[in-house]
Structures are given as C-alpha cells and as structure tokens.
Amino acid sequence: GFGAVQPILDLGRPDRVLNVLLYGSVSSPLLWDVASIGLYLTASTIYLYVPMIPDLAIIRDLG
C-alpha cells in the first residue's frame, strides 16, 4: 500500500516523478525504486488478470 507512494514523498514534489524516469541516473536508488515498484505493479496486474480470462468469457456469454 504505502510503499508505492514513498518514492513520490521522497521527491518532495509529485511532478518530479517523470523527471526521475526520463533523466534519472542509472546508479540512483530512487530510479530503481520507482522502476521496481512500477514493474511489480504491472506484473501483479497481469498475474491477476490472466487467470480471469475464462471467467470473463463465461460472463460475456451469459449477458
């Protein structure tokens, strides 16, 4: 929950998140923190969505 918000709070201003991704140094821990949390959220979403595909097809056919 709160761990995904922590890098934004560390920046001080939320509008700087894009600067971290575009101009961040490869050796910056903040860049790797944002990248790893983003990758984790993306992988978790895919992991939850893929098993639901057959169920969504059944719901589509019923309605």
C-alpha positions as CSV (number, residue, x, y, z in Angstrom):
1,G,0.0,0.0,0.0
2,F,2.0,2.9,1.3
3,G,5.3,1.7,-0.2
4,A,4.3,2.7,-3.7
5,V,3.7,6.3,-2.5
6,Q,7.0,6.6,-0.6
7,P,9.2,7.5,-3.7
8,I,6.9,10.3,-4.5
9,L,7.1,11.7,-1.0
10,D,10.9,11.4,-1.1
11,L,11.0,13.6,-4.2
12,G,9.1,16.4,-2.3
13,R,7.0,17.3,-5.4
14,P,4.9,14.8,-7.2
15,D,5.5,16.5,-10.6
16,R,9.2,15.4,-10.5
17,V,8.3,11.7,-10.9
18,L,8.5,12.0,-14.7
19,N,11.9,13.7,-14.4
20,V,13.2,10.7,-12.4
21,L,12.1,8.3,-15.1
22,L,13.4,10.4,-18.0
23,Y,16.6,11.9,-16.7
24,G,17.5,9.7,-13.7
25,S,21.0,8.3,-13.3
26,V,21.3,4.5,-13.6
27,S,23.1,4.4,-10.2
28,S,20.3,6.3,-8.5
29,P,18.5,4.2,-5.8
30,L,15.4,6.4,-6.3
31,L,15.2,5.5,-10.0
32,W,15.5,1.8,-9.3
33,D,12.9,2.1,-6.5
34,V,10.4,3.7,-8.9
35,A,11.2,1.2,-11.7
36,S,10.9,-1.8,-9.5
37,I,7.6,-0.7,-7.9
38,G,6.2,0.0,-11.4
39,L,7.3,-3.4,-12.7
40,Y,5.9,-5.1,-9.6
41,L,2.5,-3.4,-10.1
42,T,2.4,-4.3,-13.8
43,A,3.4,-7.9,-13.2
44,S,0.8,-8.2,-10.4
45,T,-1.9,-6.8,-12.6
46,I,-1.1,-9.3,-15.4
47,Y,-0.8,-12.2,-12.9
48,L,-4.3,-11.4,-11.6
49,Y,-5.9,-10.7,-15.0
50,V,-4.7,-13.8,-17.0
51,P,-6.4,-16.4,-14.8
52,M,-9.7,-14.4,-15.0
53,I,-9.9,-14.5,-18.9
54,P,-12.0,-17.8,-19.0
55,D,-14.3,-16.4,-16.3
56,L,-14.8,-13.2,-18.1
57,A,-15.7,-15.1,-21.3
58,I,-18.4,-17.0,-19.4
59,I,-19.8,-13.8,-18.0
60,R,-19.8,-12.3,-21.5
61,D,-21.7,-15.3,-22.9
62,L,-24.3,-15.1,-20.1
63,G,-25.0,-11.5,-20.6
